[in-house]
Amino acid sequence: MLSAPPQQDHGGRRPWFGGSAGIQLLDGMVCHAPPCLQQRARVCQTSRALAEAATTQKWICESCGFIYDPAEGDPDGGIAPGTAFEQIPDDWFCPVCGARKKDFVPYED
């Protein structure tokens, strides 16, 4: 005869919500989800932050000093506003001097 596993008493709470352990999220909220979901939340927040940084990171041409701003893009070169530098095709070139994409480096304001 099969028997059910013994039930654990968690004081009326689900085990993963018990106690005050939680992670501080970027928006100031505290997450009391199970550790596996907490890890997923951290990864999602990190990915979101990296994506936002990529779409705001400016790049400068080492040859002429032209600054590629993702907010502006390069409409004349076929690059829509809001396009992260990493999403630009490798055959794109500087609209000022014709330097290759690999001749650009991250620009620090």
MIFILO-330460 format. One record per atom (N, C-alpha, C, O, CB): chain; atom name; x negated, y, z. Coordinates in steps of 0.001 Angstrom, whole numbers, plus 500000, padded with zeros to 6 digits. Atoms other than C-alpha are relative to their C-alpha. Glycine has a CB too. Layout:
% residues N
+-------+------+--------+--------+--------+
: chain : atom :      X :      Y :      Z :
+-------+------+--------+--------+--------+
:     A :   CA :      X :      Y :      Z :
...
+-------+------+--------+--------+--------+
***
This chain:
% residues 109
+-------+------+--------+--------+--------+
: chain : atom :      X :      Y :      Z :
+-------+------+--------+--------+--------+
:     A :    N : 499168 : 498832 : 500000 :
:     A :   CA : 500000 : 500000 : 500000 :
:     A :    C : 499114 : 501245 : 500000 :
:     A :    O : 498162 : 501332 : 500775 :
:     A :   CB : 500952 : 499991 : 501207 :
:     A :    N : 500753 : 498771 : 500083 :
:     A :   CA : 498673 : 503429 : 499051 :
:     A :    C : 500514 : 500989 : 501037 :
:     A :    O : 501715 : 501088 : 501288 :
:     A :   CB : 500085 : 500592 : 498590 :
:     A :    N : 499578 : 498983 : 499034 :
:     A :   CA : 498684 : 506155 : 501642 :
:     A :    C : 499519 : 501365 : 499524 :
:     A :    O : 498493 : 501480 : 498853 :
:     A :   CB : 499450 : 499687 : 501426 :
:     A :    N : 500359 : 498639 : 500382 :
:     A :   CA : 498586 : 509888 : 501136 :
:     A :    C : 498831 : 500470 : 500858 :
:     A :    O : 498700 : 500053 : 502008 :
:     A :   CB : 501213 : 500959 : 500149 :
:     A :    N : 501109 : 499486 : 499197 :
:     A :   CA : 495459 : 511736 : 502247 :
:     A :    C : 500540 : 500840 : 501159 :
:     A :    O : 501604 : 501449 : 501054 :
:     A :   CB : 499033 : 500839 : 499125 :
:     A :    N : 499515 : 499247 : 498843 :
:     A :   CA : 495747 : 513352 : 505652 :
:     A :    C : 500117 : 501489 : 499665 :
:     A :    O : 499277 : 502039 : 498954 :
:     A :   CB : 499061 : 499796 : 501209 :
:     A :    N : 499782 : 498583 : 500213 :
:     A :   CA : 497111 : 516890 : 505612 :
:     A :    C : 499160 : 500792 : 500995 :
:     A :    O : 499014 : 500388 : 502149 :
:     A :   CB : 501498 : 500355 : 500135 :
:     A :    N : 500791 : 499167 : 499113 :
:     A :   CA : 494934 : 519628 : 507055 :
:     A :    C : 500835 : 501186 : 500436 :
:     A :    O : 501633 : 501718 : 499665 :
:     A :   CB : 498697 : 500466 : 499316 :
:     A :    N : 499280 : 498847 : 499487 :
:     A :   CA : 496298 : 522375 : 509250 :
:     A :    C : 499157 : 501246 : 499744 :
:     A :    O : 498038 : 501368 : 500241 :
:     A :   CB : 500320 : 499838 : 501518 :
:     A :    N : 500702 : 498771 : 500318 :
:     A :   CA : 495298 : 525751 : 507909 :
:     A :    C : 500671 : 501205 : 500650 :
:     A :    O : 500536 : 502337 : 500187 :
:     A :   CB : 499927 : 500189 : 498494 :
:     A :    N : 499364 : 498908 : 499267 :
:     A :   CA : 497320 : 527784 : 510359 :
:     A :    C : 501070 : 500701 : 499183 :
:     A :    O : 501290 : 501901 : 499352 :
:     A :   CB : 498963 : 501000 : 500436 :
:     A :    N : 498948 : 499410 : 500791 :
:     A :   CA : 500109 : 528347 : 507872 :
:     A :    C : 499500 : 500796 : 498806 :
:     A :    O : 500293 : 501404 : 498087 :
:     A :   CB : 500824 : 500868 : 500856 :
:     A :    N : 500567 : 499268 : 501132 :
:     A :   CA : 497742 : 529875 : 505332 :
:     A :    C : 499422 : 499017 : 499015 :
:     A :    O : 499032 : 497905 : 499371 :
:     A :   CB : 498922 : 501004 : 500460 :
:     A :    N : 500704 : 500815 : 500982 :
:     A :   CA : 496413 : 528497 : 502142 :
:     A :    C : 498523 : 500053 : 500360 :
:     A :    O : 498040 : 501095 : 500804 :
:     A :   CB : 500257 : 500501 : 498523 :
:     A :    N : 501399 : 500018 : 499577 :
:     A :   CA : 492809 : 527440 : 502746 :
:     A :    C : 499149 : 501085 : 499366 :
:     A :    O : 498249 : 501610 : 500022 :
:     A :   CB : 499405 : 498676 : 499689 :
:     A :    N : 500866 : 499016 : 500639 :
:     A :   CA : 491347 : 529868 : 500209 :
:     A :    C : 500349 : 501432 : 500382 :
:     A :    O : 499598 : 502356 : 500068 :
:     A :   CB : 500073 : 499848 : 498509 :
:     A :    N : 499649 : 498666 : 499544 :
:     A :   CA : 493176 : 532828 : 501719 :
:     A :    C : 499704 : 500184 : 501480 :
:     A :    O : 499909 : 501271 : 502022 :
:     A :   CB : 501460 : 500277 : 499726 :
:     A :    N : 500272 : 499910 : 498575 :
:     A :   CA : 492141 : 532080 : 505266 :
:     A :    C : 498787 : 500856 : 500299 :
:     A :    O : 497871 : 500938 : 499482 :
:     A :   CB : 499807 : 498629 : 500576 :
:     A :    N : 501151 : 499212 : 499592 :
:     A :   CA : 489758 : 534352 : 507114 :
:     A :    C : 499931 : 501319 : 499259 :
:     A :    O : 500834 : 501668 : 498498 :
:     A :   CB : 498729 : 499221 : 499780 :
:     A :    N : 500126 : 498685 : 500617 :
:     A :   CA : 488498 : 537705 : 505983 :
:     A :    C : 498946 : 500026 : 498902 :
:     A :    O : 498604 : 501087 : 498380 :
:     A :   CB : 499666 : 501032 : 501048 :
:     A :    N : 501022 : 500033 : 501041 :
:     A :   CA : 485905 : 536505 : 503494 :
:     A :    C : 500602 : 500450 : 498678 :
:     A :    O : 501701 : 500032 : 498314 :
:     A :   CB : 499392 : 498586 : 499866 :
:     A :    N : 499539 : 499511 : 501290 :
:     A :   CA : 486277 : 538261 : 500196 :
:     A :    C : 498868 : 500753 : 499339 :
:     A :    O : 497816 : 500970 : 499939 :
:     A :   CB : 501251 : 500899 : 500150 :
:     A :    N : 501022 : 499223 : 500690 :
:     A :   CA : 484341 : 540180 : 497625 :
:     A :    C : 500537 : 501394 : 499743 :
:     A :    O : 501735 : 501582 : 499533 :
:     A :   CB : 499574 : 499319 : 498673 :
:     A :    N : 499636 : 498621 : 500314 :
:     A :   CA : 484355 : 543918 : 497074 :
:     A :    C : 499957 : 500163 : 498488 :
:     A :    O : 498911 : 499954 : 497874 :
:     A :   CB : 499044 : 501023 : 500707 :
:     A :    N : 499942 : 499807 : 501429 :
:     A :   CA : 485484 : 544640 : 493531 :
:     A :    C : 499567 : 501412 : 499646 :
:     A :    O : 499517 : 502284 : 500513 :
:     A :   CB : 501404 : 499720 : 499476 :
:     A :    N : 500492 : 498701 : 500434 :
:     A :   CA : 484245 : 547581 : 491478 :
:     A :    C : 500991 : 501125 : 500263 :
:     A :    O : 500588 : 502268 : 500479 :
:     A :   CB : 499669 : 499955 : 498539 :
:     A :    N : 499004 : 498958 : 499797 :
:     A :   CA : 487530 : 549435 : 491926 :
:     A :    C : 500314 : 500226 : 501476 :
:     A :    O : 501251 : 500960 : 501791 :
:     A :   CB : 501266 : 499651 : 499257 :
:     A :    N : 499816 : 499803 : 498572 :
:     A :   CA : 487267 : 549245 : 495749 :
:     A :    C : 500916 : 498984 : 500655 :
:     A :    O : 501008 : 498938 : 501882 :
:     A :   CB : 500530 : 501354 : 500243 :
:     A :    N : 499105 : 501017 : 499449 :
:     A :   CA : 489755 : 546401 : 496165 :
:     A :    C : 499166 : 498839 : 500526 :
:     A :    O : 498025 : 498641 : 500108 :
:     A :   CB : 501021 : 499508 : 498928 :
:     A :    N : 500663 : 501186 : 499475 :
:     A :   CA : 488840 : 543284 : 498140 :
:     A :    C : 500757 : 498787 : 499499 :
:     A :    O : 501982 : 498716 : 499605 :
:     A :   CB : 499930 : 500020 : 501561 :
:     A :    N : 499403 : 501216 : 500547 :
:     A :   CA : 489458 : 539908 : 496549 :
:     A :    C : 499867 : 498869 : 501012 :
:     A :    O : 498772 : 498598 : 501504 :
:     A :   CB : 499333 : 499611 : 498656 :
:     A :    N : 500016 : 501123 : 499077 :
:     A :   CA : 490425 : 536993 : 498796 :
:     A :    C : 500322 : 498698 : 499270 :
:     A :    O : 500830 : 497752 : 499873 :
:     A :   CB : 500996 : 500232 : 501143 :
:     A :    N : 499740 : 501186 : 500809 :
:     A :   CA : 490717 : 534459 : 495980 :
:     A :    C : 498970 : 498921 : 500320 :
:     A :    O : 497972 : 499194 : 500986 :
:     A :   CB : 499974 : 500347 : 498494 :
:     A :    N : 500977 : 501075 : 499801 :
:     A :   CA : 488948 : 531083 : 496030 :
:     A :    C : 498654 : 500392 : 499386 :
:     A :    O : 498612 : 501178 : 498440 :
:     A :   CB : 500512 : 498672 : 499380 :
:     A :    N : 501327 : 499649 : 500511 :
:     A :   CA : 485182 : 531285 : 495433 :
:     A :    C : 499856 : 499849 : 498493 :
:     A :    O : 499192 : 500666 : 497855 :
:     A :   CB : 498970 : 499157 : 500670 :
:     A :    N : 500130 : 500180 : 501449 :
:     A :   CA : 485523 : 529918 : 491893 :
:     A :    C : 500650 : 501166 : 499252 :
:     A :    O : 500137 : 501597 : 498220 :
:     A :   CB : 500638 : 498663 : 499562 :
:     A :    N : 499347 : 498860 : 500640 :
:     A :   CA : 487929 : 532728 : 491008 :
:     A :    C : 499263 : 501291 : 500311 :
:     A :    O : 499248 : 502212 : 499494 :
:     A :   CB : 501457 : 500105 : 500449 :
:     A :    N : 500800 : 498820 : 499665 :
:     A :   CA : 485779 : 535272 : 492836 :
:     A :    C : 498835 : 500119 : 499017 :
:     A :    O : 498515 : 501214 : 498555 :
:     A :   CB : 499476 : 499921 : 501467 :
:     A :    N : 501115 : 499995 : 500953 :
:     A :   CA : 482868 : 534260 : 490584 :
:     A :    C : 500487 : 500461 : 498636 :
:     A :    O : 499822 : 501248 : 497962 :
:     A :   CB : 499357 : 498596 : 499896 :
:     A :    N : 499441 : 499588 : 501286 :
:     A :   CA : 485091 : 534635 : 487530 :
:     A :    C : 500260 : 501505 : 500002 :
:     A :    O : 500003 : 502172 : 499000 :
:     A :   CB : 501304 : 499225 : 499695 :
:     A :    N : 499737 : 498556 : 499906 :
:     A :   CA : 486118 : 538127 : 488731 :
:     A :    C : 498701 : 500785 : 499868 :
:     A :    O : 498660 : 501815 : 499194 :
:     A :   CB : 500697 : 500343 : 501340 :
:     A :    N : 501292 : 499317 : 500110 :
:     A :   CA : 482453 : 539106 : 489137 :
:     A :    C : 499503 : 500001 : 498564 :
:     A :    O : 499022 : 501019 : 498066 :
:     A :   CB : 498963 : 499339 : 500910 :
:     A :    N : 500456 : 500117 : 501379 :
:     A :   CA : 481619 : 537835 : 485651 :
:     A :    C : 500814 : 500919 : 499100 :
:     A :    O : 500255 : 501607 : 498246 :
:     A :   CB : 500100 : 498545 : 499516 :
:     A :    N : 499146 : 499134 : 500822 :
:     A :   CA : 484605 : 539636 : 484113 :
:     A :    C : 499668 : 501466 : 500229 :
:     A :    O : 499599 : 502238 : 499273 :
:     A :   CB : 501483 : 499744 : 500306 :
:     A :    N : 500332 : 498610 : 499712 :
:     A :   CA : 483735 : 542888 : 485881 :
:     A :    C : 498647 : 500367 : 499421 :
:     A :    O : 498471 : 501459 : 498882 :
:     A :   CB : 500013 : 500253 : 501503 :
:     A :    N : 501323 : 499745 : 500556 :
:     A :   CA : 480100 : 542596 : 484856 :
:     A :    C : 500085 : 500126 : 498488 :
:     A :    O : 499478 : 501023 : 497902 :
:     A :   CB : 499018 : 498882 : 500392 :
:     A :    N : 499839 : 499944 : 501453 :
:     A :   CA : 481096 : 541885 : 481257 :
:     A :    C : 500671 : 501298 : 499585 :
:     A :    O : 500272 : 501925 : 498604 :
:     A :   CB : 500814 : 498802 : 499498 :
:     A :    N : 499294 : 498762 : 500314 :
:     A :   CA : 483494 : 544822 : 481278 :
:     A :    C : 499059 : 501195 : 500145 :
:     A :    O : 499050 : 502089 : 499298 :
:     A :   CB : 501233 : 500170 : 500914 :
:     A :    N : 500939 : 498895 : 499778 :
:     A :   CA : 480826 : 547137 : 482718 :
:     A :    C : 498941 : 500047 : 498897 :
:     A :    O : 498578 : 501124 : 498424 :
:     A :   CB : 499323 : 499863 : 501379 :
:     A :    N : 500998 : 500046 : 501071 :
:     A :   CA : 478276 : 545966 : 480140 :
:     A :    C : 500594 : 500466 : 498677 :
:     A :    O : 499940 : 501176 : 497912 :
:     A :   CB : 499436 : 498582 : 499853 :
:     A :    N : 499344 : 499571 : 501235 :
:     A :   CA : 480759 : 546463 : 477314 :
:     A :    C : 500199 : 501509 : 499990 :
:     A :    O : 499986 : 502160 : 498967 :
:     A :   CB : 501350 : 499288 : 499830 :
:     A :    N : 499827 : 498548 : 499918 :
:     A :   CA : 481537 : 549980 : 478523 :
:     A :    C : 498664 : 500712 : 499823 :
:     A :    O : 498590 : 501743 : 499154 :
:     A :   CB : 500638 : 500393 : 501344 :
:     A :    N : 501323 : 499392 : 500139 :
:     A :   CA : 477823 : 550752 : 478804 :
:     A :    C : 499532 : 499928 : 498550 :
:     A :    O : 498928 : 500875 : 498045 :
:     A :   CB : 498981 : 499305 : 500926 :
:     A :    N : 500418 : 500156 : 501394 :
:     A :   CA : 477212 : 549408 : 475288 :
:     A :    C : 500688 : 501012 : 499101 :
:     A :    O : 500081 : 501504 : 498150 :
:     A :   CB : 500295 : 498586 : 499510 :
:     A :    N : 499288 : 499055 : 500853 :
:     A :   CA : 479867 : 551684 : 473820 :
:     A :    C : 499684 : 501442 : 500359 :
:     A :    O : 500118 : 502353 : 499654 :
:     A :   CB : 501490 : 499765 : 500093 :
:     A :    N : 500384 : 498634 : 499650 :
:     A :   CA : 478422 : 554728 : 475608 :
:     A :    C : 498489 : 500223 : 499877 :
:     A :    O : 498033 : 501366 : 499922 :
:     A :   CB : 500455 : 500321 : 501417 :
:     A :    N : 501455 : 499898 : 500119 :
:     A :   CA : 474684 : 553992 : 475214 :
:     A :    C : 499629 : 500657 : 498678 :
:     A :    O : 500020 : 500181 : 497612 :
:     A :   CB : 499340 : 498607 : 500113 :
:     A :    N : 500476 : 499316 : 501201 :
:     A :   CA : 473091 : 556415 : 472759 :
:     A :    C : 498644 : 499427 : 499604 :
:     A :    O : 497905 : 498916 : 500446 :
:     A :   CB : 499904 : 501537 : 500232 :
:     A :    N : 501257 : 500507 : 500542 :
:     A :   CA : 470159 : 555423 : 470535 :
:     A :    C : 499340 : 501112 : 499197 :
:     A :    O : 500020 : 501907 : 498549 :
:     A :   CB : 500231 : 498731 : 499118 :
:     A :    N : 500735 : 498951 : 500714 :
:     A :   CA : 467437 : 557635 : 469064 :
:     A :    C : 499059 : 499370 : 498973 :
:     A :    O : 498409 : 498355 : 499225 :
:     A :   CB : 499202 : 500889 : 500997 :
:     A :    N : 500903 : 500435 : 501070 :
:     A :   CA : 465548 : 557210 : 465809 :
:     A :    C : 498588 : 500448 : 500369 :
:     A :    O : 498352 : 501630 : 500618 :
:     A :   CB : 500435 : 500586 : 498600 :
:     A :    N : 501384 : 499665 : 499652 :
:     A :   CA : 461833 : 557063 : 466561 :
:     A :    C : 499309 : 500784 : 498889 :
:     A :    O : 498301 : 501446 : 499135 :
:     A :   CB : 499212 : 498730 : 500301 :
:     A :    N : 500629 : 499300 : 501122 :
:     A :   CA : 461042 : 558481 : 463119 :
:     A :    C : 500340 : 501487 : 499968 :
:     A :    O : 499463 : 502325 : 499761 :
:     A :   CB : 500417 : 499359 : 498697 :
:     A :    N : 499597 : 498603 : 500186 :
:     A :   CA : 463083 : 561692 : 463111 :
:     A :    C : 500705 : 500624 : 501201 :
:     A :    O : 500901 : 501839 : 501235 :
:     A :   CB : 500892 : 500099 : 498818 :
:     A :    N : 499331 : 499455 : 498822 :
:     A :   CA : 464843 : 562048 : 466475 :
:     A :    C : 501513 : 500040 : 499905 :
:     A :    O : 502166 : 500532 : 500825 :
:     A :   CB : 499505 : 501363 : 500256 :
:     A :    N : 498544 : 500070 : 500108 :
:     A :   CA : 468398 : 561510 : 465178 :
:     A :    C : 500538 : 499136 : 501127 :
:     A :    O : 499984 : 498076 : 501420 :
:     A :   CB : 500437 : 499438 : 498618 :
:     A :    N : 499394 : 500757 : 498902 :
:     A :   CA : 470622 : 560338 : 468036 :
:     A :    C : 501311 : 499403 : 499528 :
:     A :    O : 502226 : 500119 : 499120 :
:     A :   CB : 500225 : 500899 : 501248 :
:     A :    N : 498747 : 500686 : 500322 :
:     A :   CA : 473265 : 557719 : 467302 :
:     A :    C : 500852 : 499985 : 501255 :
:     A :    O : 500445 : 499447 : 502285 :
:     A :   CB : 499748 : 498542 : 499468 :
:     A :    N : 499048 : 499961 : 498892 :
:     A :   CA : 476261 : 558340 : 469576 :
:     A :    C : 501178 : 499113 : 499622 :
:     A :    O : 501886 : 499414 : 498660 :
:     A :   CB : 500467 : 501472 : 500316 :
:     A :    N : 498893 : 500901 : 500337 :
:     A :   CA : 478774 : 555457 : 469603 :
:     A :    C : 501356 : 500699 : 499960 :
:     A :    O : 502239 : 500286 : 499208 :
:     A :   CB : 500054 : 498871 : 500994 :
:     A :    N : 498723 : 499287 : 499994 :
:     A :   CA : 481583 : 557914 : 470361 :
:     A :    C : 500257 : 500667 : 498646 :
:     A :    O : 501406 : 500803 : 498225 :
:     A :   CB : 500021 : 501052 : 501125 :
:     A :    N : 499865 : 499352 : 501300 :
:     A :   CA : 480912 : 559639 : 467034 :
:     A :    C : 499862 : 499021 : 498844 :
:     A :    O : 500461 : 499219 : 497787 :
:     A :   CB : 498973 : 501094 : 499860 :
:     A :    N : 500252 : 500948 : 501074 :
:     A :   CA : 479727 : 556645 : 464999 :
:     A :    C : 499208 : 500657 : 498884 :
:     A :    O : 498495 : 501636 : 499110 :
:     A :   CB : 501314 : 499439 : 499459 :
:     A :    N : 500620 : 499427 : 501210 :
:     A :   CA : 478439 : 557342 : 461480 :
:     A :    C : 500992 : 499815 : 498864 :
:     A :    O : 500803 : 498952 : 498006 :
:     A :   CB : 498601 : 499316 : 499662 :
:     A :    N : 498956 : 500188 : 501010 :
:     A :   CA : 481547 : 557786 : 459324 :
:     A :    C : 499476 : 500024 : 498561 :
:     A :    O : 499961 : 499273 : 497714 :
:     A :   CB : 501049 : 501064 : 500161 :
:     A :    N : 500554 : 499949 : 501352 :
:     A :   CA : 479483 : 558719 : 456251 :
:     A :    C : 499254 : 498716 : 499641 :
:     A :    O : 499144 : 498362 : 498468 :
:     A :   CB : 499066 : 501195 : 499862 :
:     A :    N : 500711 : 501257 : 500218 :
:     A :   CA : 477513 : 555482 : 456696 :
:     A :    C : 500887 : 498781 : 500187 :
:     A :    O : 500399 : 497651 : 500182 :
:     A :   CB : 498824 : 499909 : 500930 :
:     A :    N : 499068 : 501118 : 499859 :
:     A :   CA : 480650 : 553367 : 457191 :
:     A :    C : 500132 : 499466 : 501411 :
:     A :    O : 500675 : 498378 : 501603 :
:     A :   CB : 499583 : 498898 : 499113 :
:     A :    N : 499932 : 500443 : 498608 :
:     A :   CA : 480366 : 553129 : 460996 :
:     A :    C : 501068 : 500835 : 500716 :
:     A :    O : 500910 : 502046 : 500875 :
:     A :   CB : 498599 : 500134 : 500712 :
:     A :    N : 498875 : 499310 : 499365 :
:     A :   CA : 483628 : 554012 : 462771 :
:     A :    C : 499636 : 500500 : 501397 :
:     A :    O : 498826 : 499881 : 502087 :
:     A :   CB : 501213 : 499071 : 500079 :
:     A :    N : 500196 : 499543 : 498610 :
:     A :   CA : 483665 : 556086 : 465976 :
:     A :    C : 500403 : 498890 : 500979 :
:     A :    O : 501364 : 498157 : 500743 :
:     A :   CB : 500831 : 501298 : 500280 :
:     A :    N : 499737 : 501034 : 499008 :
:     A :   CA : 483579 : 553832 : 469049 :
:     A :    C : 499233 : 498709 : 499747 :
:     A :    O : 499421 : 497731 : 500471 :
:     A :   CB : 501462 : 499706 : 500041 :
:     A :    N : 500777 : 501200 : 500337 :
:     A :   CA : 481185 : 551320 : 467455 :
:     A :    C : 498697 : 499986 : 500785 :
:     A :    O : 497871 : 500889 : 500653 :
:     A :   CB : 499711 : 499935 : 498480 :
:     A :    N : 501245 : 500158 : 499240 :
:     A :   CA : 478461 : 550108 : 469824 :
:     A :    C : 498854 : 499755 : 499023 :
:     A :    O : 499047 : 499165 : 497960 :
:     A :   CB : 500110 : 498827 : 501033 :
:     A :    N : 501171 : 500140 : 500863 :
:     A :   CA : 474962 : 550178 : 468351 :
:     A :    C : 499754 : 498535 : 499639 :
:     A :    O : 499371 : 498224 : 498511 :
:     A :   CB : 498762 : 500591 : 500686 :
:     A :    N : 500227 : 501431 : 500234 :
:     A :   CA : 474707 : 546395 : 468709 :
:     A :    C : 500934 : 499433 : 498939 :
:     A :    O : 500635 : 498400 : 498341 :
:     A :   CB : 500173 : 499226 : 501294 :
:     A :    N : 499023 : 500485 : 500981 :
:     A :   CA : 477736 : 546000 : 466431 :
:     A :    C : 499736 : 500532 : 498591 :
:     A :    O : 500375 : 500103 : 497630 :
:     A :   CB : 501401 : 500391 : 500432 :
:     A :    N : 500336 : 499451 : 501314 :
:     A :   CA : 476200 : 548007 : 463590 :
:     A :    C : 499237 : 498934 : 499211 :
:     A :    O : 498364 : 498267 : 499767 :
:     A :   CB : 499152 : 501320 : 500133 :
:     A :    N : 500731 : 500986 : 500815 :
:     A :   CA : 475025 : 545785 : 460692 :
:     A :    C : 498499 : 500319 : 499960 :
:     A :    O : 498092 : 501479 : 500021 :
:     A :   CB : 500570 : 499963 : 498559 :
:     A :    N : 501457 : 499842 : 500012 :
:     A :   CA : 471268 : 545215 : 460538 :
:     A :    C : 499492 : 500770 : 498787 :
:     A :    O : 498376 : 501290 : 498818 :
:     A :   CB : 499341 : 498648 : 500041 :
:     A :    N : 500458 : 499271 : 501184 :
:     A :   CA : 471091 : 546799 : 457075 :
:     A :    C : 500376 : 501492 : 500041 :
:     A :    O : 500135 : 502215 : 499075 :
:     A :   CB : 500585 : 499359 : 498748 :
:     A :    N : 499693 : 498576 : 499831 :
:     A :   CA : 472358 : 550172 : 458392 :
:     A :    C : 498690 : 500765 : 500152 :
:     A :    O : 497699 : 500224 : 500642 :
:     A :   CB : 500934 : 500238 : 501238 :
:     A :    N : 501213 : 499184 : 499895 :
:     A :   CA : 469839 : 553001 : 458231 :
:     A :    C : 500346 : 501376 : 500542 :
:     A :    O : 501504 : 501793 : 500517 :
:     A :   CB : 499297 : 500124 : 498628 :
:     A :    N : 499851 : 498664 : 499445 :
:     A :   CA : 469323 : 556409 : 459816 :
:     A :    C : 500561 : 500934 : 498928 :
:     A :    O : 500022 : 500988 : 497823 :
:     A :   CB : 498645 : 500528 : 500539 :
:     A :    N : 499423 : 499104 : 500999 :
:     A :   CA : 471534 : 558975 : 458050 :
:     A :    C : 499133 : 501225 : 499706 :
:     A :    O : 499380 : 501927 : 498725 :
:     A :   CB : 501357 : 500451 : 500457 :
:     A :    N : 500855 : 498829 : 500209 :
:     A :   CA : 468816 : 561636 : 458365 :
:     A :    C : 498743 : 499646 : 499205 :
:     A :    O : 498429 : 500298 : 498209 :
:     A :   CB : 499609 : 500614 : 501345 :
:     A :    N : 501289 : 500298 : 500631 :
:     A :   CA : 465554 : 559947 : 457384 :
:     A :    C : 499941 : 498654 : 499297 :
:     A :    O : 498960 : 498357 : 498617 :
:     A :   CB : 498926 : 500052 : 501022 :
:     A :    N : 499989 : 501293 : 500675 :
:     A :   CA : 466550 : 556482 : 456161 :
:     A :    C : 499269 : 498892 : 500738 :
:     A :    O : 499080 : 497808 : 500188 :
:     A :   CB : 499410 : 500147 : 498659 :
:     A :    N : 500683 : 501048 : 499215 :
:     A :   CA : 464715 : 554580 : 458939 :
:     A :    C : 500963 : 498841 : 500256 :
:     A :    O : 502182 : 499016 : 500263 :
:     A :   CB : 499466 : 500574 : 501357 :
:     A :    N : 499208 : 501193 : 499751 :
:     A :   CA : 465909 : 551072 : 459649 :
:     A :    C : 500561 : 499978 : 501419 :
:     A :    O : 500072 : 500681 : 502303 :
:     A :   CB : 499162 : 498761 : 499754 :
:     A :    N : 499364 : 500131 : 498682 :
:     A :   CA : 468124 : 550112 : 462589 :
:     A :    C : 498974 : 499605 : 501056 :
:     A :    O : 499056 : 500060 : 502197 :
:     A :   CB : 501139 : 498962 : 499954 :
:     A :    N : 500991 : 500455 : 499015 :
:     A :   CA : 465151 : 548426 : 464267 :
:     A :    C : 499053 : 501116 : 500432 :
:     A :    O : 498274 : 500933 : 501367 :
:     A :   CB : 499194 : 498843 : 499429 :
:     A :    N : 500829 : 498861 : 499616 :
:     A :   CA : 463433 : 551842 : 464413 :
:     A :    C : 500669 : 500889 : 501049 :
:     A :    O : 500146 : 501948 : 501393 :
:     A :   CB : 499664 : 500823 : 498777 :
:     A :    N : 499288 : 499272 : 498951 :
:     A :   CA : 465966 : 553029 : 467015 :
:     A :    C : 499716 : 499365 : 501356 :
:     A :    O : 499563 : 498149 : 501474 :
:     A :   CB : 501522 : 500019 : 499721 :
:     A :    N : 500193 : 500460 : 498624 :
:     A :   CA : 465422 : 552784 : 470765 :
:     A :    C : 501069 : 500652 : 500879 :
:     A :    O : 501596 : 501707 : 500525 :
:     A :   CB : 498554 : 500341 : 500521 :
:     A :    N : 499002 : 499398 : 499107 :
:     A :   CA : 467815 : 553423 : 473681 :
:     A :    C : 499593 : 501423 : 500383 :
:     A :    O : 498427 : 501690 : 500675 :
:     A :   CB : 500182 : 499137 : 501269 :
:     A :    N : 500226 : 498600 : 499675 :
:     A :   CA : 468149 : 557140 : 474385 :
:     A :    C : 500436 : 500267 : 501427 :
:     A :    O : 501558 : 499939 : 501812 :
:     A :   CB : 500749 : 500922 : 499022 :
:     A :    N : 499683 : 499626 : 498622 :
:     A :   CA : 468027 : 558368 : 477964 :
:     A :    C : 500256 : 501496 : 500046 :
:     A :    O : 499375 : 502297 : 499733 :
:     A :   CB : 498852 : 499601 : 500980 :
:     A :    N : 499645 : 498565 : 499902 :
:     A :   CA : 469848 : 561667 : 478499 :
:     A :    C : 499104 : 500731 : 500945 :
:     A :    O : 499265 : 501935 : 501142 :
:     A :   CB : 501434 : 500173 : 500445 :
+-------+------+--------+--------+--------+
***
